[in-house]
Amino acid sequence: MFEETFSQAWRLRYGDGPPVEVPELAPLLRHRSVRKFSDRPVPEETMQGLIAAAQSAATSSNLQLYSIVSVQEPERRENIAKLCADQDQIRDAAWFFAFLVDHCRLRTAAEGAGQDPGGLDYTEFYTMAVVDAALAAERMVCAAEFLGMGICYIGALRNDPEAIKELLKLPDGVFGVFGLCIGYPAEDSEAEIRPRLRQHAIWFREEYNADAETEEYDERMRSFYVSEGVKGAVTWSMRSGRRVDGFHMTGRETQKEWLEGQGFNRR
Ligand SMILES: Cc1cc2nc3c(=O)[nH]c(=O)nc-3n(C[C@H](O)[C@H](O)[C@H](O)COP(=O)(O)O)c2cc1C
């Protein structure tokens, strides 16, 4: 249902045209988060294909330090939605997945093989697991979008990790790092391609450039927010700055202690 060409999608991302047409990349450039889903089902067999895509992602040292829990039972889905800032897309998507940082499986496997998995409490293995989970998820996302579905990541899964642990019966060493809604978009989903920073602001040559300007992006985002019905002349810097002011942490301000209590990041 989203049908922008490569060139149209590029223009919506960057505000100007591409240097060259690469039509094959259009499906990737068309991504937008979908927050309104239709009730069209996504069969289990299709989902198995998407999981295979996720598992085909590269994974550090083949450790596969992530797991996925799908939540389809309506009551449990409702509970997840409530724990995740009451977001309706969690209720409505054909599928909801909790992506998990998972040290438990490797700990058990290592112990079974007579190894000491004590090193798992290094921050390195937490970082590795987060990267693994994200790579797997994004591959699943690309596959779903390629098949005409829409997605919405749910960072709010981290708002109350203890309640999520209880609800999904997560053992120690497992952390719900983000959620993912997948389904067919509603006809009136109104999901639009969201502008991004121009490439020179994020792609530096040889050395980092701390002077890369974001003013031009602020202006494009100001117009985009207006088109979305956001009141006031808000820019990306203003809105994103508020997100990181430390006063809008929605429960995640205690994450460090919680993770350490679970055995993550102790050294
Ligand atoms: C890890 C992660 C967590 C996110 N959490 C949420 C969320 O809880 N709720 C939501 O509506 N969107 C969430 N998003 C979607 C972002 O807001 C969205 O990707 C961003 O605004 C860019 O828009 P786009 O995906 O439409 O390009 C999340 C995205 C990521 C990558």
PDBQT file of the ligand as one rigid body, heavy atoms in Angstrom, charges set to zero:
ROOT
HETATM    1  C1  LIG A 301      14.155   0.806  19.398  1.00  0.00    +0.000 C 
HETATM    2  C2  LIG A 301      12.960   1.654  18.995  1.00  0.00    +0.000 A 
HETATM    3  C3  LIG A 301      11.948   1.875  19.888  1.00  0.00    +0.000 A 
HETATM    4  C4  LIG A 301      10.808   2.586  19.508  1.00  0.00    +0.000 A 
HETATM    5  N1  LIG A 301       9.760   2.714  20.373  1.00  0.00    +0.000 NA
HETATM    6  C5  LIG A 301       8.600   3.259  19.953  1.00  0.00    +0.000 A 
HETATM    7  C6  LIG A 301       7.446   3.250  20.798  1.00  0.00    +0.000 A 
HETATM    8  O1  LIG A 301       7.456   2.776  21.948  1.00  0.00    +0.000 OA
HETATM    9  N2  LIG A 301       6.295   3.753  20.299  1.00  0.00    +0.000 N 
HETATM   10  C7  LIG A 301       6.216   4.283  19.042  1.00  0.00    +0.000 A 
HETATM   11  O2  LIG A 301       5.127   4.708  18.634  1.00  0.00    +0.000 OA
HETATM   12  N3  LIG A 301       7.296   4.300  18.217  1.00  0.00    +0.000 NA
HETATM   13  C8  LIG A 301       8.465   3.806  18.638  1.00  0.00    +0.000 A 
HETATM   14  N4  LIG A 301       9.563   3.778  17.810  1.00  0.00    +0.000 N 
HETATM   15  C9  LIG A 301       9.458   4.344  16.458  1.00  0.00    +0.000 C 
HETATM   16  C10 LIG A 301      10.240   5.651  16.334  1.00  0.00    +0.000 C 
HETATM   17  O3  LIG A 301       9.562   6.665  16.988  1.00  0.00    +0.000 OA
HETATM   18  C11 LIG A 301      10.388   5.927  14.843  1.00  0.00    +0.000 C 
HETATM   19  O4  LIG A 301      11.160   4.915  14.255  1.00  0.00    +0.000 OA
HETATM   20  C12 LIG A 301      11.039   7.286  14.587  1.00  0.00    +0.000 C 
HETATM   21  O5  LIG A 301      10.238   8.331  15.015  1.00  0.00    +0.000 OA
HETATM   22  C13 LIG A 301      11.306   7.456  13.097  1.00  0.00    +0.000 C 
HETATM   23  O6  LIG A 301      10.097   7.331  12.367  1.00  0.00    +0.000 OA
HETATM   24  P1  LIG A 301       9.898   6.235  11.232  1.00  0.00    +0.000 P 
HETATM   25  O7  LIG A 301      10.154   4.879  11.825  1.00  0.00    +0.000 OA
HETATM   26  O8  LIG A 301       8.466   6.410  10.787  1.00  0.00    +0.000 OA
HETATM   27  O9  LIG A 301      10.864   6.552  10.152  1.00  0.00    +0.000 OA
HETATM   28  C14 LIG A 301      10.726   3.127  18.195  1.00  0.00    +0.000 A 
HETATM   29  C15 LIG A 301      11.788   2.936  17.310  1.00  0.00    +0.000 A 
HETATM   30  C16 LIG A 301      12.892   2.216  17.699  1.00  0.00    +0.000 A 
HETATM   31  C17 LIG A 301      13.999   1.987  16.698  1.00  0.00    +0.000 C 
ENDROOT
TORSDOF 0
